[in-house]
């Protein structure tokens, strides 16, 4: 029996096999396309998340020095977008220690006010709050380091709200003030002022006695 004759005699069987093969191939193609589309969707979603992360606002707290050794607590937008509805919440326990300092006790209330205010920070903008001047004759820096500084910051960027927590240990900033020429200069200036006040007081007493 020839192949042609066999095919003619079993035409229905052959068509059934071909149909089955076609159906199986179609199913496999659909599965492949589904997995490919899913992978593409995941890749697109991940790329979008990465784009947002790279271009959103990003507010971070940091300790910096100004004018030599004036320690400041700063909040800077290091991202690429404006941060709106910014709320900065510094823990009250630490603010009470700041309130006891000799140099900037009023800053505690300033930091309390921004808990209730919605502000905005443009790109690279920063807010700075004076904390203390190590070496000015007071122990403010060490006292502030006895209480953990915890900060919660919330803001909106690119239509998404962010809530972030930071914890700063001032003990880690000792290296910034240990061997400062500015600190030594400040102590010298304070001593000179004290000597000047003493001389003025003595002069005043002398003048009174000569009357």
Phi and psi in degrees as GROMACS dihedral restraints (atoms count N, CA, C in turn):
[ dihedral_restraints ]
;  ai    aj    ak    al  type     phi  dphi    fc
    3     4     5     6     1   -79.2    20    10
    4     5     6     7     1   163.1    20    10
    6     7     8     9     1   -63.0    20    10
    7     8     9    10     1   -40.4    20    10
    9    10    11    12     1   -62.3    20    10
   10    11    12    13     1   -42.3    20    10
   12    13    14    15     1   -65.0    20    10
   13    14    15    16     1   -42.3    20    10
   15    16    17    18     1   -62.8    20    10
   16    17    18    19     1   -40.4    20    10
   18    19    20    21     1   -64.9    20    10
   19    20    21    22     1   -38.8    20    10
   21    22    23    24     1   -66.3    20    10
   22    23    24    25     1   -38.2    20    10
   24    25    26    27     1   -73.7    20    10
   25    26    27    28     1   -26.8    20    10
   27    28    29    30     1  -118.5    20    10
   28    29    30    31     1    34.5    20    10
   30    31    32    33     1   -57.9    20    10
   31    32    33    34     1   -42.2    20    10
   33    34    35    36     1   -64.1    20    10
   34    35    36    37     1   -40.8    20    10
   36    37    38    39     1   -64.5    20    10
   37    38    39    40     1   -43.5    20    10
   39    40    41    42     1   -64.0    20    10
   40    41    42    43     1   -43.4    20    10
   42    43    44    45     1   -62.6    20    10
   43    44    45    46     1   -36.7    20    10
   45    46    47    48     1   -64.7    20    10
   46    47    48    49     1   -41.4    20    10
   48    49    50    51     1   -64.5    20    10
   49    50    51    52     1   -46.7    20    10
   51    52    53    54     1   -60.9    20    10
   52    53    54    55     1   -39.7    20    10
   54    55    56    57     1   -64.8    20    10
   55    56    57    58     1   -42.0    20    10
   57    58    59    60     1   -62.4    20    10
   58    59    60    61     1   -44.3    20    10
   60    61    62    63     1   -61.3    20    10
   61    62    63    64     1   -43.2    20    10
   63    64    65    66     1   -62.2    20    10
   64    65    66    67     1   -43.4    20    10
   66    67    68    69     1   -64.4    20    10
   67    68    69    70     1   -44.9    20    10
   69    70    71    72     1   -62.6    20    10
   70    71    72    73     1   -43.7    20    10
   72    73    74    75     1   -62.0    20    10
   73    74    75    76     1   -40.8    20    10
   75    76    77    78     1   -64.1    20    10
   76    77    78    79     1   -41.7    20    10
   78    79    80    81     1   -63.1    20    10
   79    80    81    82     1   -44.6    20    10
   81    82    83    84     1   -62.7    20    10
   82    83    84    85     1   -40.1    20    10
   84    85    86    87     1   -64.6    20    10
   85    86    87    88     1   -41.4    20    10
   87    88    89    90     1   -63.2    20    10
   88    89    90    91     1   -43.0    20    10
   90    91    92    93     1   -62.7    20    10
   91    92    93    94     1   -44.3    20    10
   93    94    95    96     1   -61.9    20    10
   94    95    96    97     1   -45.3    20    10
   96    97    98    99     1   -63.7    20    10
   97    98    99   100     1   -38.3    20    10
   99   100   101   102     1   -63.7    20    10
  100   101   102   103     1   -46.7    20    10
  102   103   104   105     1   -64.7    20    10
  103   104   105   106     1   -38.6    20    10
  105   106   107   108     1   -65.9    20    10
  106   107   108   109     1   -42.9    20    10
  108   109   110   111     1   -65.4    20    10
  109   110   111   112     1   -39.2    20    10
  111   112   113   114     1   -64.3    20    10
  112   113   114   115     1   -43.0    20    10
  114   115   116   117     1   -64.8    20    10
  115   116   117   118     1   -39.9    20    10
  117   118   119   120     1   -64.8    20    10
  118   119   120   121     1   -40.3    20    10
  120   121   122   123     1   -64.2    20    10
  121   122   123   124     1   -43.8    20    10
  123   124   125   126     1   -64.0    20    10
  124   125   126   127     1   -40.7    20    10
  126   127   128   129     1   -65.1    20    10
  127   128   129   130     1   -40.1    20    10
  129   130   131   132     1   -65.6    20    10
  130   131   132   133     1   -41.8    20    10
  132   133   134   135     1   -64.1    20    10
  133   134   135   136     1   -42.0    20    10
  135   136   137   138     1   -66.7    20    10
  136   137   138   139     1   -39.0    20    10
  138   139   140   141     1   -64.6    20    10
  139   140   141   142     1   -38.6    20    10
  141   142   143   144     1   -66.4    20    10
  142   143   144   145     1   -43.0    20    10
  144   145   146   147     1   -61.1    20    10
  145   146   147   148     1   -41.3    20    10
  147   148   149   150     1   -66.4    20    10
  148   149   150   151     1   -37.8    20    10
  150   151   152   153     1   -63.3    20    10
  151   152   153   154     1   -44.9    20    10
  153   154   155   156     1   -62.5    20    10
  154   155   156   157     1   -44.5    20    10
  156   157   158   159     1   -63.5    20    10
  157   158   159   160     1   -36.0    20    10
  159   160   161   162     1   -78.2    20    10
  160   161   162   163     1   -20.7    20    10
  162   163   164   165     1  -117.8    20    10
  163   164   165   166     1    -3.8    20    10
  165   166   167   168     1   -78.1    20    10
  166   167   168   169     1   169.6    20    10
  168   169   170   171     1   -71.2    20    10
  169   170   171   172     1   154.6    20    10
  171   172   173   174     1  -149.7    20    10
  172   173   174   175     1   107.4    20    10
  174   175   176   177     1  -100.0    20    10
  175   176   177   178     1   127.7    20    10
  177   178   179   180     1  -128.8    20    10
  178   179   180   181     1   143.8    20    10
  180   181   182   183     1   -87.9    20    10
  181   182   183   184     1   150.7    20    10
  183   184   185   186     1  -156.8    20    10
  184   185   186   187     1   157.4    20    10
  186   187   188   189     1  -102.8    20    10
  187   188   189   190     1   125.0    20    10
  189   190   191   192     1  -129.8    20    10
  190   191   192   193     1   168.5    20    10
  192   193   194   195     1  -113.8    20    10
  193   194   195   196     1   137.7    20    10
  195   196   197   198     1  -123.0    20    10
  196   197   198   199     1   144.8    20    10
  198   199   200   201     1    52.9    20    10
  199   200   201   202     1    46.0    20    10
  201   202   203   204     1    98.7    20    10
  202   203   204   205     1   -84.4    20    10
  204   205   206   207     1  -135.4    20    10
  205   206   207   208     1    24.9    20    10
  207   208   209   210     1   -81.0    20    10
  208   209   210   211     1   110.0    20    10
  210   211   212   213     1   -77.4    20    10
  211   212   213   214     1   132.9    20    10
  213   214   215   216     1  -130.0    20    10
  214   215   216   217     1   146.2    20    10
  216   217   218   219     1   -96.9    20    10
  217   218   219   220     1   119.3    20    10
  219   220   221   222     1  -120.3    20    10
  220   221   222   223     1   150.1    20    10
  222   223   224   225     1  -122.3    20    10
  223   224   225   226     1   116.6    20    10
  225   226   227   228     1  -123.2    20    10
  226   227   228   229     1   138.7    20    10
  228   229   230   231     1   -88.7    20    10
  229   230   231   232     1   101.8    20    10
  231   232   233   234     1   -94.7    20    10
  232   233   234   235     1     7.4    20    10
  234   235   236   237     1   -87.6    20    10
  235   236   237   238     1  -165.0    20    10
  237   238   239   240     1  -116.1    20    10
  238   239   240   241     1    14.4    20    10
  240   241   242   243     1  -139.4    20    10
  241   242   243   244     1   156.0    20    10
  243   244   245   246     1   -69.7    20    10
  244   245   246   247     1   136.6    20    10
  246   247   248   249     1   -99.3    20    10
  247   248   249   250     1   123.2    20    10
  249   250   251   252     1  -113.0    20    10
  250   251   252   253     1   164.9    20    10
  252   253   254   255     1    52.2    20    10
  253   254   255   256     1    42.5    20    10
  255   256   257   258     1   -76.3    20    10
  256   257   258   259     1   128.1    20    10
  258   259   260   261     1  -125.2    20    10
  259   260   261   262     1   128.8    20    10
  261   262   263   264     1  -118.7    20    10
  262   263   264   265     1   121.2    20    10
  264   265   266   267     1  -119.3    20    10
  265   266   267   268     1   109.0    20    10
  267   268   269   270     1   -97.7    20    10
  268   269   270   271     1   135.4    20    10
  270   271   272   273     1   -61.0    20    10
  271   272   273   274     1   138.9    20    10
  273   274   275   276     1   -63.8    20    10
  274   275   276   277     1   -35.1    20    10
  276   277   278   279     1   -59.9    20    10
  277   278   279   280     1   -40.5    20    10
  279   280   281   282     1   -72.7    20    10
  280   281   282   283     1   -36.3    20    10
  282   283   284   285     1   -62.8    20    10
  283   284   285   286     1   -34.6    20    10
  285   286   287   288     1   -66.1    20    10
  286   287   288   289     1   -34.3    20    10
  288   289   290   291     1   -68.8    20    10
  289   290   291   292     1   -39.7    20    10
  291   292   293   294     1   -63.3    20    10
  292   293   294   295     1   -34.6    20    10
  294   295   296   297     1   -66.1    20    10
  295   296   297   298     1   -21.2    20    10
  297   298   299   300     1   -87.8    20    10
  298   299   300   301     1    -7.4    20    10
  300   301   302   303     1   -70.2    20    10
  301   302   303   304     1   158.0    20    10
  303   304   305   306     1   -87.6    20    10
  304   305   306   307     1   -26.1    20    10
  306   307   308   309     1   -87.8    20    10
  307   308   309   310     1   -50.3    20    10
  309   310   311   312     1  -131.3    20    10
  310   311   312   313     1    54.6    20    10
  312   313   314   315     1   -64.6    20    10
  313   314   315   316     1   -28.3    20    10
  315   316   317   318     1   -70.6    20    10
  316   317   318   319     1   -16.7    20    10
  318   319   320   321     1   -65.6    20    10
  319   320   321   322     1   -27.4    20    10
  321   322   323   324     1   -57.3    20    10
  322   323   324   325     1   -45.0    20    10
  324   325   326   327     1   -69.4    20    10
  325   326   327   328     1   -33.1    20    10
  327   328   329   330     1   -62.7    20    10
  328   329   330   331     1   -40.8    20    10
  330   331   332   333     1   -71.3    20    10
  331   332   333   334     1   -29.6    20    10
  333   334   335   336     1   -67.2    20    10
  334   335   336   337     1   -36.3    20    10
  336   337   338   339     1   -65.7    20    10
  337   338   339   340     1   -37.2    20    10
  339   340   341   342     1   -74.6    20    10
  340   341   342   343     1    -6.8    20    10
  342   343   344   345     1   -66.1    20    10
  343   344   345   346     1   -31.9    20    10
  345   346   347   348     1  -103.4    20    10
  346   347   348   349     1    -4.3    20    10
  348   349   350   351     1  -100.4    20    10
  349   350   351   352     1   145.8    20    10
  351   352   353   354     1  -104.8    20    10
  352   353   354   355     1   109.2    20    10
  354   355   356   357     1  -114.5    20    10
  355   356   357   358     1   177.9    20    10
  357   358   359   360     1  -134.6    20    10
  358   359   360   361     1   151.9    20    10
  360   361   362   363     1  -125.2    20    10
  361   362   363   364     1   122.2    20    10
  363   364   365   366     1   -75.6    20    10
  364   365   366   367     1   175.3    20    10
  366   367   368   369     1   -61.4    20    10
  367   368   369   370     1   126.2    20    10
  369   370   371   372     1    71.6    20    10
  370   371   372   373     1     4.2    20    10
  372   373   374   375     1   -74.6    20    10
  373   374   375   376     1   147.9    20    10
  375   376   377   378     1  -140.8    20    10
  376   377   378   379     1   149.5    20    10
  378   379   380   381     1  -107.2    20    10
  379   380   381   382     1   131.4    20    10
  381   382   383   384     1  -121.4    20    10
  382   383   384   385     1   136.8    20    10
  384   385   386   387     1  -127.6    20    10
  385   386   387   388     1   122.6    20    10
  387   388   389   390     1   -65.1    20    10
  388   389   390   391     1   139.2    20    10
  390   391   392   393     1  -111.4    20    10
  391   392   393   394     1   -54.6    20    10
  393   394   395   396     1  -168.3    20    10
  394   395   396   397     1   170.1    20    10
  396   397   398   399     1  -124.0    20    10
  397   398   399   400     1    94.1    20    10
  399   400   401   402     1   -57.2    20    10
  400   401   402   403     1   135.8    20    10
  402   403   404   405     1    94.6    20    10
  403   404   405   406     1     5.2    20    10
  405   406   407   408     1   -91.6    20    10
  406   407   408   409     1    11.9    20    10
  408   409   410   411     1    98.8    20    10
  409   410   411   412     1    -6.3    20    10
  411   412   413   414     1  -112.9    20    10
  412   413   414   415     1   169.3    20    10
  414   415   416   417     1  -107.4    20    10
  415   416   417   418     1    29.5    20    10
  417   418   419   420     1   -59.5    20    10
  418   419   420   421     1   -43.2    20    10
  420   421   422   423     1   -61.0    20    10
  421   422   423   424     1   -47.4    20    10
  423   424   425   426     1   -65.0    20    10
  424   425   426   427     1   -37.6    20    10
  426   427   428   429     1   -65.6    20    10
  427   428   429   430     1   -40.1    20    10
  429   430   431   432     1   -65.7    20    10
  430   431   432   433     1   -27.1    20    10
  432   433   434   435     1   -79.5    20    10
  433   434   435   436     1    -7.4    20    10
  435   436   437   438     1   -79.6    20    10
  436   437   438   439     1   -16.5    20    10
  438   439   440   441     1  -119.2    20    10
  439   440   441   442     1   132.0    20    10
  441   442   443   444     1   -61.4    20    10
  442   443   444   445     1   138.7    20    10
  444   445   446   447     1   -97.3    20    10
  445   446   447   448     1   105.6    20    10
  447   448   449   450     1  -108.5    20    10
  448   449   450   451     1   133.2    20    10
  450   451   452   453     1  -133.0    20    10
  451   452   453   454     1   129.9    20    10
  453   454   455   456     1  -111.2    20    10
  454   455   456   457     1   129.5    20    10
  456   457   458   459     1  -125.9    20    10
  457   458   459   460     1   127.4    20    10
  459   460   461   462     1  -123.5    20    10
  460   461   462   463     1   144.6    20    10
  462   463   464   465     1  -165.3    20    10
  463   464   465   466     1   168.3    20    10
  465   466   467   468     1  -116.4    20    10
  466   467   468   469     1   133.9    20    10
  468   469   470   471     1  -146.9    20    10
  469   470   471   472     1   132.3    20    10
  471   472   473   474     1    52.7    20    10
  472   473   474   475     1    44.7    20    10
  474   475   476   477     1    64.2    20    10
  475   476   477   478     1    21.5    20    10
  477   478   479   480     1  -130.9    20    10
  478   479   480   481     1   141.3    20    10
  480   481   482   483     1   -93.5    20    10
  481   482   483   484     1   137.7    20    10
  483   484   485   486     1  -121.2    20    10
  484   485   486   487     1   137.2    20    10
  486   487   488   489     1  -127.3    20    10
  487   488   489   490     1   118.0    20    10
  489   490   491   492     1  -130.7    20    10
  490   491   492   493     1   146.8    20    10
  492   493   494   495     1  -118.9    20    10
  493   494   495   496     1   139.3    20    10
  495   496   497   498     1  -134.0    20    10
  496   497   498   499     1   146.7    20    10
  498   499   500   501     1  -131.0    20    10
  499   500   501   502     1   123.9    20    10
  501   502   503   504     1  -119.8    20    10
  502   503   504   505     1   131.2    20    10
  504   505   506   507     1  -105.2    20    10
  505   506   507   508     1   113.8    20    10
  507   508   509   510     1   -65.6    20    10
  508   509   510   511     1   -20.1    20    10
  510   511   512   513     1   -57.5    20    10
  511   512   513   514     1   -29.5    20    10
  513   514   515   516     1   -73.9    20    10
  514   515   516   517     1    -6.4    20    10
  516   517   518   519     1  -104.0    20    10
  517   518   519   520     1    13.5    20    10
  519   520   521   522     1   -57.6    20    10
  520   521   522   523     1   -35.6    20    10
  522   523   524   525     1   -62.0    20    10
  523   524   525   526     1   -20.4    20    10
  525   526   527   528     1   -75.6    20    10
  526   527   528   529     1   -17.9    20    10
  528   529   530   531     1  -128.4    20    10
  529   530   531   532     1    -4.2    20    10
  531   532   533   534     1   -65.5    20    10
  532   533   534   535     1   -46.3    20    10
  534   535   536   537     1  -119.7    20    10
  535   536   537   538     1    47.9    20    10
  537   538   539   540     1   -87.9    20    10
  538   539   540   541     1   128.3    20    10
  540   541   542   543     1   -64.4    20    10
  541   542   543   544     1   -33.6    20    10
  543   544   545   546     1   -65.0    20    10
  544   545   546   547     1   -39.9    20    10
  546   547   548   549     1   -63.1    20    10
  547   548   549   550     1   -42.8    20    10
  549   550   551   552     1   -64.8    20    10
  550   551   552   553     1   -37.5    20    10
  552   553   554   555     1   -65.3    20    10
  553   554   555   556     1   -39.9    20    10
  555   556   557   558     1   -62.8    20    10
  556   557   558   559     1   -44.5    20    10
  558   559   560   561     1   -60.2    20    10
  559   560   561   562     1   -40.4    20    10
  561   562   563   564     1   -64.4    20    10
  562   563   564   565     1   -41.3    20    10
  564   565   566   567     1   -65.0    20    10
  565   566   567   568     1   -40.3    20    10
  567   568   569   570     1   -63.7    20    10
  568   569   570   571     1   -42.4    20    10
  570   571   572   573     1   -63.8    20    10
  571   572   573   574     1   -41.8    20    10
  573   574   575   576     1   -63.8    20    10
  574   575   576   577     1   -39.7    20    10
  576   577   578   579     1   -64.5    20    10
  577   578   579   580     1   -40.5    20    10
  579   580   581   582     1   -64.0    20    10
  580   581   582   583     1   -41.0    20    10
  582   583   584   585     1   -64.8    20    10
  583   584   585   586     1   -39.4    20    10
  585   586   587   588     1   -63.9    20    10
  586   587   588   589     1   -44.4    20    10
  588   589   590   591     1   -61.9    20    10
  589   590   591   592     1   -38.2    20    10
  591   592   593   594     1   -65.9    20    10
  592   593   594   595     1   -41.0    20    10
  594   595   596   597     1   -65.8    20    10
  595   596   597   598     1   -41.0    20    10
  597   598   599   600     1   -64.2    20    10
  598   599   600   601     1   -38.4    20    10
  600   601   602   603     1   -65.4    20    10
  601   602   603   604     1   -43.2    20    10
  603   604   605   606     1   -63.7    20    10
  604   605   606   607     1   -39.7    20    10
  606   607   608   609     1   -64.8    20    10
  607   608   609   610     1   -39.8    20    10
  609   610   611   612     1   -64.2    20    10
  610   611   612   613     1   -42.1    20    10
  612   613   614   615     1   -65.0    20    10
  613   614   615   616     1   -37.8    20    10
  615   616   617   618     1   -63.6    20    10
  616   617   618   619     1   -43.6    20    10
  618   619   620   621     1   -63.4    20    10
  619   620   621   622     1   -38.0    20    10
  621   622   623   624     1   -67.2    20    10
  622   623   624   625     1   -40.7    20    10
  624   625   626   627     1   -70.0    20    10
  625   626   627   628     1   -26.0    20    10
  627   628   629   630     1   -83.6    20    10
  628   629   630   631     1    -8.3    20    10
